[in-house]
Amino acid sequence: MNSREKILSNIIKNKPPFLEVVNIDFDSTFSEDDILDKFLLALNDIHAKVKRVSSMAEVDMDIISLKKEKYFVINAIEDIGNNDLENLALRTKEQLEMLDYAFIKGEIGVAENGAIWLSDINCKNRLLPFICKQLCLVVAEKSIVANMHEAYQVIKIDETGFGVFISGPSKTADIEQSLVIGAHGALGLTVYILA
């Protein structure tokens, strides 16, 4: 028996036993009444700020206020008339590198981890959520699901071509085992929950 045959023989002898695929219960782990509370708790845990609003007009007021204070703000929310959608997809990283605030409509919120799904439909420019200093996402309360299993049943990545779950501001704990917020993306995340 040559060395190749010995190696293959040992691999076959040491093969672990076959395990059945785990049956995942896709039902929510908590009641529908608890979904918003769990989402709020998860957002707090991931260092996100939360603002509950009853209309897009309240979000628009914040955008107008920030622009009056001379911040570089881009509003990619189509539902707000005062938006910056014209030529937004064509803006380059050089044009956006000083971006202070980006407002984007999130499609789905996930209660178990505070993640929010964004796609090309609402992002308009893939740089926006990553190049801004402060990311502001608006998600409808009725679009919050319990867990990632439910979220994956709702998203339609084949229709958009790009999508990303964002969970809190950018952070890393790789550097000397200390948490650094804003290491490779937005320094802060504000989530507007639209009732």
PyMOL commands that set and color helices and strands:
alter all, ss='L'
color gray80, all
select helices_A, chain A and resi 3-13+32-45+56-68+88-90+93-96+120-123+128-131+141-143+148-154+157-160
alter helices_A, ss='H'
color red, helices_A
select strands_A, chain A and resi 49-53+73-75+101-105+108-110+116-119+134-140+144-145+163-166+171-172+180-181+188-194
alter strands_A, ss='S'
color yellow, strands_A
deselect
rebuild
show_as cartoon
